[in-house]
Amino acid sequence: MNNAMRMDRVRRFIATLNQCRELGLTVTSAKKGQLTLCLPYSDRIIGNPDTGVIHGGAITTLMDTASGSVIMCALEDFELCPTLDLRVDYMRPAEPHKPVYARAETYRVTRNIIFTRCEAFQDPGETIANCVGTFMRIGKEAMPKSFRELIDGDTK
């Protein structure tokens, strides 16, 4: 699978998730085992109205989505992998009026579990938060064929 196919697969997947559509998440890059998503700044995600700082829940959702979706960049076949554990460490608040990016990677894939790490940032080298996640592999047969075809773009 090439990078364009990975990007299309992730785009189709996040388009099925209500929270991703509400937040306006977009895919900025996808490579084998790596993915970057973007959370645009908007008034809807402000956590502190006095400062305009983004709510931590929006950043956690961004990182959870990036961490779960990067799995599609690591596996040849699409399979849903629910989050088992996600640990987020916040380093500093995100600056108002700027998008936040989440760069995720898979660092170990086993038969049952996939391990990921992710960094949220606005400017390279200025980390907002880091996270590590574990995701359970349930196999591609555990979801309806129609959903799998929607994500993979199959028209068979």
Phi, psi and omega in degrees: 000135179268173184294325178296321178293320177299314181298316179298318180299313181293319178302314180297320181296309184292338176292341178274350184261118182304316183296326179291319177295318180297322180278344181077028181297140177227157178268127178256334174199151178212126177224175179303112178074009181222147182207143172233129176246158179237134173251109180287149177287139174205161178297337183289341184249013179289130177265330179233106184297336180287327183251340184081009181292140181291139178295137180299332179296324178293321180289321176297318178298317177302312183290321177296318179294315179297316181295320178286323183283334179297339177300325178293340178272348182259330183258143177289318180261139178288132171213142176287137180226095182296151179290125172269316183208139176219117178250123181245131174245116178274132180261322182195161178287152175285143179287139177297153172069018178230143176292159175244138179248148174235120178253117184242154175214151171269136178241353172201132177237120177245182180295329185244334187228145173239134182252133182229162169221154187210147176233131172260135183206163171250312175245138180308135180088355179243082184291133173269314181204154173238151173212156170235144182221154171235139184229138183271128175278124179248357177088151184289337180284351183278002179232158180299141180302323182296322178291317178300318179293325177298315182287318181283347180079018180286144176241018181289000000 
